[in-house]
Amino acid sequence: FVGGRYFYTDQQYLTKMIEVRNLFPEKNVSFIICSNEQLQFPVGSKLNILPAPGHMVSDMYALAACDLIMGPPSTFSLWASFAGNKPICQIRDIDKAIDKRCFIYLPPQEAYNFSFN
């Protein structure tokens, strides 16, 4: 997929989750993880991380029910954002810090643009 451009490590995702948690210090932030990979997050991360149900359809519905969606550019997360009418942050540059402005409601012309370059 795009030569592995958006294949991020578990540690990189952990960093992004910590950034998101820190955006909402007054909230009890939890994360649902959808992946085809077996993920390894450190026990001491102090994040509430939940696995998704594990089936493509139930994972999509789980994401669509979240308050915010974050991940690499993918049709999966785009459709979850669209289906749930939820803001999405597409991680196109793993080194760029996430802030609240990153989470947007994609307009239809953007949601249907499946160019990930």
The first five atom37 places (N, CA, C, CB, O) and aatype in JSON, in Angstrom:
{
  "aatype": [13, 19, 7, 7, 1, 18, 13, 18, 16, 3, 5, 5, 18, 10, 16, 11, 12, 9, 6, 19, 1, 2, 10, 13, 14, 6, 11, 2, 19, 15, 13, 9, 9, 4, 15, 2, 6, 5, 10, 5, 13, 14, 19, 7, 15, 11, 10, 2, 9, 10, 14, 0, 14, 7, 8, 12, 19, 15, 3, 12, 18, 0, 10, 0, 0, 4, 3, 10, 9, 12, 7, 14, 14, 15, 16, 13, 15, 10, 17, 0, 15, 13, 0, 7, 2, 11, 14, 9, 4, 5, 9, 1, 3, 9, 3, 11, 0, 9, 3, 11, 1, 4, 13, 9, 18, 10, 14, 14, 5, 6, 0, 18, 2, 13, 15, 13, 2],
  "atom_mask": [
    [1, 1, 1, 1, 1],
    [1, 1, 1, 1, 1],
    [1, 1, 1, 0, 1],
    [1, 1, 1, 0, 1],
    [1, 1, 1, 1, 1],
    [1, 1, 1, 1, 1],
    [1, 1, 1, 1, 1],
    [1, 1, 1, 1, 1],
    [1, 1, 1, 1, 1],
    [1, 1, 1, 1, 1],
    [1, 1, 1, 1, 1],
    [1, 1, 1, 1, 1],
    [1, 1, 1, 1, 1],
    [1, 1, 1, 1, 1],
    [1, 1, 1, 1, 1],
    [1, 1, 1, 1, 1],
    [1, 1, 1, 1, 1],
    [1, 1, 1, 1, 1],
    [1, 1, 1, 1, 1],
    [1, 1, 1, 1, 1],
    [1, 1, 1, 1, 1],
    [1, 1, 1, 1, 1],
    [1, 1, 1, 1, 1],
    [1, 1, 1, 1, 1],
    [1, 1, 1, 1, 1],
    [1, 1, 1, 1, 1],
    [1, 1, 1, 1, 1],
    [1, 1, 1, 1, 1],
    [1, 1, 1, 1, 1],
    [1, 1, 1, 1, 1],
    [1, 1, 1, 1, 1],
    [1, 1, 1, 1, 1],
    [1, 1, 1, 1, 1],
    [1, 1, 1, 1, 1],
    [1, 1, 1, 1, 1],
    [1, 1, 1, 1, 1],
    [1, 1, 1, 1, 1],
    [1, 1, 1, 1, 1],
    [1, 1, 1, 1, 1],
    [1, 1, 1, 1, 1],
    [1, 1, 1, 1, 1],
    [1, 1, 1, 1, 1],
    [1, 1, 1, 1, 1],
    [1, 1, 1, 0, 1],
    [1, 1, 1, 1, 1],
    [1, 1, 1, 1, 1],
    [1, 1, 1, 1, 1],
    [1, 1, 1, 1, 1],
    [1, 1, 1, 1, 1],
    [1, 1, 1, 1, 1],
    [1, 1, 1, 1, 1],
    [1, 1, 1, 1, 1],
    [1, 1, 1, 1, 1],
    [1, 1, 1, 0, 1],
    [1, 1, 1, 1, 1],
    [1, 1, 1, 1, 1],
    [1, 1, 1, 1, 1],
    [1, 1, 1, 1, 1],
    [1, 1, 1, 1, 1],
    [1, 1, 1, 1, 1],
    [1, 1, 1, 1, 1],
    [1, 1, 1, 1, 1],
    [1, 1, 1, 1, 1],
    [1, 1, 1, 1, 1],
    [1, 1, 1, 1, 1],
    [1, 1, 1, 1, 1],
    [1, 1, 1, 1, 1],
    [1, 1, 1, 1, 1],
    [1, 1, 1, 1, 1],
    [1, 1, 1, 1, 1],
    [1, 1, 1, 0, 1],
    [1, 1, 1, 1, 1],
    [1, 1, 1, 1, 1],
    [1, 1, 1, 1, 1],
    [1, 1, 1, 1, 1],
    [1, 1, 1, 1, 1],
    [1, 1, 1, 1, 1],
    [1, 1, 1, 1, 1],
    [1, 1, 1, 1, 1],
    [1, 1, 1, 1, 1],
    [1, 1, 1, 1, 1],
    [1, 1, 1, 1, 1],
    [1, 1, 1, 1, 1],
    [1, 1, 1, 0, 1],
    [1, 1, 1, 1, 1],
    [1, 1, 1, 1, 1],
    [1, 1, 1, 1, 1],
    [1, 1, 1, 1, 1],
    [1, 1, 1, 1, 1],
    [1, 1, 1, 1, 1],
    [1, 1, 1, 1, 1],
    [1, 1, 1, 1, 1],
    [1, 1, 1, 1, 1],
    [1, 1, 1, 1, 1],
    [1, 1, 1, 1, 1],
    [1, 1, 1, 1, 1],
    [1, 1, 1, 1, 1],
    [1, 1, 1, 1, 1],
    [1, 1, 1, 1, 1],
    [1, 1, 1, 1, 1],
    [1, 1, 1, 1, 1],
    [1, 1, 1, 1, 1],
    [1, 1, 1, 1, 1],
    [1, 1, 1, 1, 1],
    [1, 1, 1, 1, 1],
    [1, 1, 1, 1, 1],
    [1, 1, 1, 1, 1],
    [1, 1, 1, 1, 1],
    [1, 1, 1, 1, 1],
    [1, 1, 1, 1, 1],
    [1, 1, 1, 1, 1],
    [1, 1, 1, 1, 1],
    [1, 1, 1, 1, 1],
    [1, 1, 1, 1, 1],
    [1, 1, 1, 1, 1],
    [1, 1, 1, 1, 1],
    [1, 1, 1, 1, 1]
  ],
  "atom_positions": [
    [[0.84, -1.18, 0.0], [0.0, 0.0, 0.0], [0.89, 1.24, 0.0], [-0.96, 0.0, 1.22], [1.52, 1.56, 1.0]],
    [[0.92, 1.92, -1.12], [1.74, 3.12, -1.31], [3.17, 2.86, -0.84], [1.13, 4.33, -0.55], [3.8, 3.73, -0.24]],
    [[3.68, 1.67, -1.12], [5.06, 1.33, -0.77], [5.34, 1.34, 0.72], [0.0, 0.0, 0.0], [6.49, 1.54, 1.12]],
    [[4.33, 1.14, 1.55], [4.53, 1.13, 3.0], [4.58, 2.51, 3.63], [0.0, 0.0, 0.0], [4.91, 2.65, 4.81]],
    [[4.25, 3.52, 2.85], [4.34, 4.91, 3.32], [3.55, 5.15, 4.61], [3.84, 5.85, 2.25], [3.99, 5.93, 5.47]],
    [[2.41, 4.5, 4.75], [1.57, 4.72, 5.93], [1.57, 3.54, 6.89], [0.15, 5.01, 5.5], [0.66, 3.4, 7.7]],
    [[2.57, 2.72, 6.8], [2.72, 1.62, 7.74], [3.52, 2.14, 8.92], [3.4, 0.37, 7.09], [4.74, 2.27, 8.85]],
    [[2.82, 2.44, 10.01], [3.45, 3.01, 11.19], [3.64, 1.93, 12.25], [2.61, 4.18, 11.75], [2.91, 0.95, 12.29]],
    [[4.62, 2.14, 13.1], [4.9, 1.17, 14.16], [3.92, 1.34, 15.31], [6.35, 1.32, 14.67], [3.26, 2.37, 15.44]],
    [[3.83, 0.32, 16.14], [2.99, 0.4, 17.34], [3.42, 1.58, 18.21], [3.05, -0.91, 18.14], [2.58, 2.28, 18.77]],
    [[4.73, 1.8, 18.33], [5.24, 2.9, 19.15], [4.8, 4.25, 18.58], [6.78, 2.84, 19.24], [4.47, 5.17, 19.33]],
    [[4.8, 4.38, 17.26], [4.35, 5.63, 16.65], [2.86, 5.87, 16.92], [4.62, 5.62, 15.13], [2.44, 6.99, 17.21]],
    [[2.07, 4.81, 16.83], [0.64, 4.94, 17.16], [0.46, 5.28, 18.63], [-0.12, 3.65, 16.82], [-0.4, 6.1, 18.98]],
    [[1.24, 4.67, 19.48], [1.16, 4.96, 20.91], [1.42, 6.44, 21.16], [2.17, 4.1, 21.7], [0.72, 7.08, 21.95]],
    [[2.42, 6.99, 20.5], [2.74, 8.42, 20.64], [1.55, 9.26, 20.21], [3.98, 8.78, 19.79], [1.22, 10.24, 20.88]],
    [[0.9, 8.9, 19.11], [-0.26, 9.65, 18.63], [-1.43, 9.54, 19.61], [-0.68, 9.15, 17.23], [-2.15, 10.51, 19.83]],
    [[-1.62, 8.37, 20.18], [-2.7, 8.21, 21.15], [-2.45, 9.05, 22.39], [-2.85, 6.73, 21.54], [-3.38, 9.63, 22.95]],
    [[-1.22, 9.13, 22.83], [-0.88, 9.98, 23.98], [-1.14, 11.44, 23.64], [0.61, 9.78, 24.4], [-1.66, 12.19, 24.47]],
    [[-0.79, 11.85, 22.41], [-1.06, 13.22, 21.98], [-2.56, 13.51, 22.04], [-0.53, 13.46, 20.55], [-2.97, 14.57, 22.51]],
    [[-3.37, 12.58, 21.55], [-4.83, 12.78, 21.56], [-5.35, 12.82, 23.0], [-5.53, 11.65, 20.77], [-6.15, 13.69, 23.35]],
    [[-4.91, 11.89, 23.82], [-5.34, 11.9, 25.22], [-5.02, 13.24, 25.88], [-4.66, 10.76, 26.0], [-5.83, 13.78, 26.63]],
    [[-3.85, 13.78, 25.59], [-3.44, 15.04, 26.2], [-4.24, 16.24, 25.68], [-1.97, 15.27, 25.94], [-4.23, 17.3, 26.31]],
    [[-4.92, 16.09, 24.55], [-5.78, 17.15, 24.03], [-7.05, 17.3, 24.87], [-6.15, 16.89, 22.57], [-7.7, 18.34, 24.85]],
    [[-7.4, 16.25, 25.6], [-8.66, 16.2, 26.35], [-8.4, 15.79, 27.81], [-9.65, 15.23, 25.68], [-8.88, 14.75, 28.25]],
    [[-7.65, 16.62, 28.56], [-7.29, 16.22, 29.93], [-8.49, 16.06, 30.85], [-6.34, 17.24, 30.52], [-8.4, 15.35, 31.86]],
    [[-9.61, 16.7, 30.52], [-10.8, 16.62, 31.37], [-11.66, 15.4, 31.07], [-11.63, 17.88, 31.21], [-12.65, 15.14, 31.75]],
    [[-11.28, 14.64, 30.04], [-12.08, 13.48, 29.61], [-11.38, 12.17, 29.96], [-12.35, 13.55, 28.1], [-10.16, 12.12, 30.11]],
    [[-12.17, 11.12, 30.07], [-11.64, 9.77, 30.23], [-11.56, 9.17, 28.82], [-12.55, 8.88, 31.19], [-12.52, 8.58, 28.34]],
    [[-10.42, 9.33, 28.17], [-10.25, 8.95, 26.78], [-9.92, 7.46, 26.66], [-9.14, 9.79, 26.13], [-9.07, 6.94, 27.37]],
    [[-10.62, 6.81, 25.75], [-10.36, 5.4, 25.43], [-10.11, 5.28, 23.93], [-11.54, 4.48, 25.88], [-10.54, 6.12, 23.15]],
    [[-9.42, 4.23, 23.56], [-9.1, 3.99, 22.16], [-9.55, 2.59, 21.76], [-7.59, 4.16, 21.91], [-9.3, 1.62, 22.47]],
    [[-10.21, 2.49, 20.62], [-10.54, 1.21, 20.01], [-9.57, 1.01, 18.86], [-12.05, 1.15, 19.53], [-9.43, 1.88, 18.0]],
    [[-8.91, -0.11, 18.85], [-7.91, -0.4, 17.82], [-8.45, -1.41, 16.83], [-6.61, -0.92, 18.46], [-8.85, -2.51, 17.2]],
    [[-8.46, -1.02, 15.56], [-8.84, -1.93, 14.47], [-7.59, -2.2, 13.65], [-10.0, -1.32, 13.58], [-6.94, -1.26, 13.18]],
    [[-7.26, -3.46, 13.47], [-6.06, -3.8, 12.71], [-6.12, -5.25, 12.26], [-4.8, -3.55, 13.54], [-6.77, -6.09, 12.89]],
    [[-5.43, -5.52, 11.17], [-5.23, -6.9, 10.72], [-4.0, -7.5, 11.38], [-5.1, -6.95, 9.19], [-3.75, -8.7, 11.26]],
    [[-3.25, -6.68, 12.08], [-1.99, -7.08, 12.7], [-2.19, -7.34, 14.19], [-0.91, -6.02, 12.49], [-3.11, -6.79, 14.8]],
    [[-1.35, -8.17, 14.76], [-1.3, -8.34, 16.21], [-0.52, -7.16, 16.78], [-0.64, -9.71, 16.61], [0.64, -6.95, 16.41]],
    [[-1.12, -6.4, 17.66], [-0.49, -5.19, 18.17], [0.09, -5.43, 19.56], [-1.49, -4.04, 18.21], [-0.43, -6.22, 20.34]],
    [[1.16, -4.73, 19.85], [1.85, -4.84, 21.13], [2.03, -3.45, 21.71], [3.23, -5.56, 20.96], [2.87, -2.69, 21.25]],
    [[1.24, -3.11, 22.72], [1.4, -1.82, 23.38], [1.92, -2.07, 24.79], [0.06, -1.03, 23.4], [1.48, -3.01, 25.46]],
    [[2.84, -1.22, 25.25], [3.41, -1.41, 26.58], [2.36, -1.31, 27.67], [4.5, -0.38, 26.84], [1.45, -0.49, 27.6]],
    [[2.49, -2.15, 28.66], [1.55, -2.17, 29.78], [1.55, -0.84, 30.52], [1.89, -3.32, 30.74], [0.51, -0.4, 31.01]],
    [[2.69, -0.2, 30.62], [2.82, 1.04, 31.38], [2.38, 2.28, 30.63], [0.0, 0.0, 0.0], [2.65, 3.4, 31.09]],
    [[1.72, 2.13, 29.5], [1.35, 3.31, 28.7], [0.23, 4.13, 29.35], [0.91, 2.87, 27.31], [0.05, 5.3, 29.0]],
    [[-0.5, 3.55, 30.29], [-1.57, 4.23, 31.01], [-2.65, 4.76, 30.07], [-1.0, 5.38, 31.82], [-3.27, 5.79, 30.35]],
    [[-2.89, 4.05, 28.98], [-3.96, 4.38, 28.07], [-5.02, 3.29, 28.14], [-3.43, 4.54, 26.62], [-4.7, 2.12, 28.33]],
    [[-6.25, 3.68, 28.01], [-7.34, 2.72, 27.97], [-7.5, 2.27, 26.51], [-8.68, 3.33, 28.53], [-8.15, 2.95, 25.72]],
    [[-6.9, 1.14, 26.16], [-6.9, 0.63, 24.8], [-7.75, -0.63, 24.74], [-5.45, 0.34, 24.32], [-7.52, -1.58, 25.48]],
    [[-8.72, -0.62, 23.84], [-9.64, -1.73, 23.68], [-9.49, -2.32, 22.28], [-11.1, -1.29, 23.94], [-9.35, -1.57, 21.31]],
    [[-9.54, -3.63, 22.17], [-9.51, -4.2, 20.82], [-10.89, -4.05, 20.19], [-9.09, -5.7, 20.85], [-11.91, -4.09, 20.88]],
    [[-10.91, -3.88, 18.88], [-12.18, -3.87, 18.16], [-12.74, -5.29, 18.16], [-12.0, -3.34, 16.69], [-12.01, -6.23, 18.47]],
    [[-14.02, -5.46, 17.83], [-14.61, -6.8, 17.85], [-13.87, -7.83, 17.0], [-16.02, -6.72, 17.39], [-13.85, -9.01, 17.36]],
    [[-13.27, -7.41, 15.89], [-12.46, -8.35, 15.12], [-13.02, -8.75, 13.77], [0.0, 0.0, 0.0], [-12.33, -9.43, 13.01]],
    [[-14.23, -8.37, 13.46], [-14.78, -8.64, 12.14], [-14.89, -7.3, 11.4], [-16.18, -9.35, 12.22], [-15.19, -6.28, 12.01]],
    [[-14.63, -7.32, 10.12], [-14.6, -6.09, 9.33], [-15.86, -5.23, 9.55], [-14.46, -6.44, 7.86], [-15.74, -4.02, 9.75]],
    [[-17.02, -5.82, 9.52], [-18.27, -5.06, 9.64], [-18.44, -4.52, 11.06], [-19.47, -5.93, 9.26], [-18.76, -3.34, 11.24]],
    [[-18.24, -5.36, 12.07], [-18.4, -4.88, 13.45], [-17.31, -3.88, 13.81], [-18.37, -6.06, 14.43], [-17.57, -2.95, 14.59]],
    [[-16.11, -4.03, 13.27], [-15.06, -3.04, 13.5], [-15.47, -1.69, 12.91], [-13.72, -3.51, 12.88], [-15.27, -0.64, 13.54]],
    [[-16.04, -1.71, 11.71], [-16.48, -0.47, 11.07], [-17.55, 0.22, 11.92], [-17.04, -0.76, 9.65], [-17.49, 1.44, 12.11]],
    [[-18.52, -0.54, 12.42], [-19.56, 0.04, 13.27], [-18.97, 0.55, 14.59], [-20.66, -0.99, 13.55], [-19.41, 1.59, 15.09]],
    [[-18.0, -0.14, 15.14], [-17.37, 0.31, 16.38], [-16.67, 1.66, 16.16], [-16.35, -0.74, 16.89], [-16.81, 2.57, 16.97]],
    [[-15.94, 1.78, 15.07], [-15.29, 3.06, 14.76], [-16.31, 4.16, 14.52], [-14.38, 2.92, 13.54], [-16.15, 5.28, 15.0]],
    [[-17.36, 3.83, 13.78], [-18.39, 4.83, 13.47], [-19.08, 5.35, 14.73], [-19.43, 4.23, 12.51], [-19.63, 6.45, 14.72]],
    [[-19.06, 4.58, 15.8], [-19.69, 4.99, 17.06], [-18.76, 5.82, 17.94], [-20.16, 3.77, 17.82], [-19.2, 6.38, 18.94]],
    [[-17.48, 5.91, 17.58], [-16.52, 6.68, 18.38], [-16.76, 8.18, 18.22], [-15.07, 6.34, 17.97], [-17.4, 8.61, 17.26]],
    [[-16.26, 8.96, 19.16], [-16.38, 10.41, 19.06], [-15.47, 10.97, 17.98], [-16.05, 11.06, 20.4], [-15.83, 11.91, 17.27]],
    [[-14.28, 10.39, 17.85], [-13.28, 10.82, 16.87], [-12.66, 9.58, 16.25], [-12.2, 11.73, 17.53], [-12.61, 8.51, 16.86]],
    [[-12.17, 9.73, 15.02], [-11.49, 8.64, 14.33], [-10.12, 9.14, 13.9], [-12.32, 8.13, 13.09], [-9.99, 10.25, 13.39]],
    [[-9.1, 8.31, 14.13], [-7.74, 8.68, 13.77], [-7.06, 7.47, 13.16], [-6.95, 9.2, 15.0], [-7.25, 6.34, 13.61]],
    [[-6.26, 7.7, 12.13], [-5.51, 6.62, 11.53], [-4.89, 7.07, 10.23], [0.0, 0.0, 0.0], [-5.06, 8.21, 9.81]],
    [[-4.17, 6.18, 9.59], [-3.58, 6.53, 8.3], [-4.7, 6.69, 7.26], [-2.56, 5.45, 7.84], [-5.82, 6.23, 7.49]],
    [[-4.41, 7.33, 6.14], [-5.42, 7.43, 5.1], [-5.84, 6.04, 4.65], [-4.89, 8.26, 3.9], [-5.01, 5.25, 4.2]],
    [[-7.12, 5.74, 4.76], [-7.63, 4.45, 4.31], [-9.11, 4.57, 4.03], [-7.36, 3.35, 5.36], [-9.81, 5.4, 4.62]],
    [[-9.59, 3.75, 3.13], [-11.02, 3.73, 2.86], [-11.79, 3.25, 4.09], [-11.33, 2.84, 1.65], [-12.92, 3.67, 4.31]],
    [[-11.18, 2.37, 4.88], [-11.87, 1.83, 6.06], [-12.22, 2.95, 7.04], [-10.98, 0.78, 6.76], [-13.37, 3.07, 7.46]],
    [[-11.24, 3.76, 7.4], [-11.51, 4.84, 8.35], [-12.38, 5.93, 7.72], [-10.19, 5.45, 8.86], [-13.19, 6.56, 8.4]],
    [[-12.21, 6.16, 6.41], [-13.06, 7.14, 5.73], [-14.53, 6.72, 5.8], [-12.63, 7.3, 4.28], [-15.41, 7.54, 6.09]],
    [[-14.79, 5.45, 5.53], [-16.17, 4.99, 5.56], [-16.73, 5.01, 6.98], [-16.27, 3.57, 4.98], [-17.91, 5.33, 7.16]],
    [[-15.93, 4.7, 7.96], [-16.4, 4.78, 9.35], [-16.76, 6.23, 9.7], [-15.32, 4.24, 10.32], [-17.78, 6.48, 10.35]],
    [[-15.93, 7.16, 9.27], [-16.2, 8.58, 9.51], [-17.5, 8.99, 8.81], [-15.03, 9.45, 9.01], [-18.33, 9.68, 9.4]],
    [[-17.65, 8.58, 7.57], [-18.85, 8.9, 6.8], [-20.09, 8.27, 7.43], [-18.7, 8.42, 5.36], [-21.11, 8.94, 7.62]],
    [[-20.01, 6.98, 7.75], [-21.17, 6.25, 8.29], [-21.61, 6.81, 9.64], [-20.84, 4.77, 8.43], [-22.8, 6.89, 9.92]],
    [[-20.66, 7.19, 10.47], [-20.99, 7.7, 11.79], [-21.09, 9.2, 11.87], [0.0, 0.0, 0.0], [-21.42, 9.76, 12.91]],
    [[-20.8, 9.87, 10.73], [-20.76, 11.34, 10.7], [-19.87, 11.86, 11.82], [-22.19, 11.93, 10.82], [-20.26, 12.72, 12.61]],
    [[-18.65, 11.31, 11.86], [-17.69, 11.65, 12.91], [-16.44, 12.3, 12.3], [-17.29, 10.39, 13.72], [-16.06, 11.97, 11.18]],
    [[-15.82, 13.21, 13.03], [-14.59, 13.83, 12.54], [-13.45, 12.82, 12.49], [-14.2, 15.03, 13.42], [-13.35, 11.92, 13.31]],
    [[-12.6, 13.02, 11.51], [-11.49, 12.1, 11.29], [-10.18, 12.89, 11.18], [-11.71, 11.25, 10.03], [-10.14, 13.99, 10.64]],
    [[-9.13, 12.3, 11.71], [-7.77, 12.82, 11.55], [-6.99, 11.77, 10.78], [-7.1, 13.15, 12.95], [-6.72, 10.69, 11.3]],
    [[-6.62, 12.1, 9.57], [-5.83, 11.18, 8.76], [-4.35, 11.49, 9.01], [-6.19, 11.31, 7.25], [-3.88, 12.59, 8.75]],
    [[-3.63, 10.51, 9.5], [-2.21, 10.69, 9.8], [-1.42, 10.49, 8.51], [-1.73, 9.7, 10.92], [-1.1, 9.36, 8.13]],
    [[-1.1, 11.59, 7.85], [-0.32, 11.54, 6.61], [1.16, 11.79, 6.88], [-0.85, 12.57, 5.61], [2.02, 11.38, 6.1]],
    [[1.45, 12.46, 7.99], [2.83, 12.72, 8.38], [2.96, 12.34, 9.86], [3.23, 14.23, 8.14], [2.5, 13.06, 10.73]],
    [[3.59, 11.21, 10.12], [3.67, 10.68, 11.48], [4.45, 11.59, 12.42], [4.31, 9.3, 11.45], [4.28, 11.51, 13.63]],
    [[5.29, 12.45, 11.87], [6.1, 13.34, 12.71], [5.38, 14.64, 13.07], [7.4, 13.67, 12.0], [5.87, 15.41, 13.89]],
    [[4.24, 14.88, 12.47], [3.47, 16.1, 12.76], [2.58, 15.85, 13.97], [2.62, 16.53, 11.53], [1.83, 14.87, 14.01]],
    [[2.67, 16.74, 14.95], [1.87, 16.6, 16.17], [0.39, 16.76, 15.85], [2.29, 17.65, 17.24], [0.01, 17.53, 14.96]],
    [[-0.43, 16.03, 16.57], [-1.88, 16.1, 16.39], [-2.45, 17.16, 17.32], [-2.54, 14.72, 16.65], [-2.1, 17.23, 18.5]],
    [[-3.32, 17.99, 16.76], [-4.07, 18.94, 17.58], [-5.55, 18.82, 17.22], [-3.55, 20.41, 17.37], [-5.9, 18.07, 16.31]],
    [[-6.39, 19.52, 17.92], [-7.84, 19.39, 17.72], [-8.27, 19.76, 16.31], [-8.58, 20.24, 18.73], [-9.26, 19.25, 15.81]],
    [[-7.52, 20.66, 15.67], [-7.87, 21.07, 14.3], [-7.69, 19.95, 13.29], [-7.04, 22.27, 13.89], [-8.23, 20.01, 12.19]],
    [[-6.93, 18.94, 13.66], [-6.69, 17.8, 12.77], [-7.98, 17.01, 12.52], [-5.62, 16.88, 13.35], [-8.14, 16.42, 11.45]],
    [[-8.88, 17.0, 13.49], [-10.11, 16.22, 13.39], [-11.17, 17.04, 12.66], [-10.62, 15.79, 14.8], [-11.65, 18.05, 13.17]],
    [[-11.51, 16.59, 11.47], [-12.45, 17.35, 10.64], [-13.55, 16.43, 10.1], [-11.71, 18.04, 9.47], [-13.38, 15.21, 9.99]],
    [[-14.66, 17.05, 9.79], [-15.71, 16.36, 9.05], [-15.35, 16.52, 7.58], [-17.16, 16.93, 9.37], [-15.32, 17.64, 7.06]],
    [[-15.07, 15.42, 6.92], [-14.67, 15.52, 5.53], [-15.87, 15.84, 4.65], [-14.0, 14.21, 5.07], [-16.92, 15.21, 4.76]],
    [[-15.71, 16.82, 3.78], [-16.79, 17.09, 2.82], [-16.9, 15.91, 1.85], [-16.54, 18.42, 2.05], [-15.92, 15.2, 1.63]],
    [[-18.08, 15.7, 1.28], [-18.27, 14.53, 0.4], [-17.21, 14.39, -0.69], [-19.61, 14.6, -0.25], [-16.77, 13.28, -0.96]],
    [[-16.8, 15.49, -1.31], [-15.8, 15.37, -2.38], [-14.46, 14.86, -1.84], [-15.6, 16.72, -3.07], [-13.72, 14.22, -2.58]],
    [[-14.14, 15.14, -0.58], [-12.92, 14.64, 0.03], [-13.09, 13.19, 0.49], [-12.52, 15.52, 1.21], [-12.18, 12.38, 0.36]],
    [[-14.25, 12.9, 1.03], [-14.51, 11.53, 1.51], [-14.46, 10.52, 0.39], [-15.86, 11.46, 2.21], [-14.11, 9.36, 0.6]],
    [[-14.8, 10.95, -0.81], [-14.8, 10.03, -1.95], [-13.52, 10.09, -2.75], [-15.96, 10.31, -2.84], [-13.42, 9.44, -3.79]],
    [[-12.54, 10.86, -2.31], [-11.25, 10.93, -2.99], [-10.33, 9.89, -2.37], [-10.62, 12.36, -2.88], [-9.81, 10.08, -1.27]],
    [[-10.14, 8.8, -3.07], [-9.37, 7.69, -2.52], [-7.92, 7.72, -2.98], [-10.0, 6.37, -2.92], [-7.27, 6.67, -3.04]],
    [[-7.4, 8.88, -3.29], [-5.99, 9.02, -3.63], [-5.21, 9.21, -2.33], [-5.75, 10.21, -4.61], [-5.43, 10.19, -1.62]],
    [[-4.32, 8.29, -2.02], [-3.6, 8.35, -0.75], [-2.15, 8.8, -0.91], [-3.63, 7.0, -0.09], [-1.34, 8.61, 0.0]],
    [[-1.84, 9.37, -2.02], [-0.46, 9.84, -2.27], [-0.25, 11.21, -1.68], [-0.14, 9.86, -3.77], [0.84, 11.77, -1.78]]
  ]
}
